[in-house]
Amino acid sequence: MKKIYYLKTCDTCKRIIQSLPNLEGFVFQDIKENPITVKQLEGLHKLTQNYEVLFSKRAKLYKERGLKNETLTEPDYKQFVLEHYTFLNRPVIVIDNHIFVGNSPKTVQAAIEFLSHE
């Protein structure tokens, strides 16, 4: 499976997607228009083994709700991602059993290199 979870209004997501080589066969899911399901999130968790990795601490709601002052657990991270799309650390690029989460230069470069050798 080749899939990218992203936000079509996010310039960073758009820039990263445009930088990826060979997008043939990818399914794109705009998480605002088509929210991530429990089954999809659990599938991502199987690849990361960690809900915190999938959670965005840059989300505006993270700061607004004062979540940085709380001790969040794995079930908390899961619930927040399911509750509101901005809590998903994006983009999430899934290529079979490989996953690349977020927009750090290191992650983006790893995805580009992986796709270049596919």
Summary of the structure (lengths in Angstrom):
residues: 118
radius of gyration: 13.9
end to end distance: 13.3
largest distance: 42.4
contacts: 314
relative contact order: 0.21
helix: 48%
strand: 16%
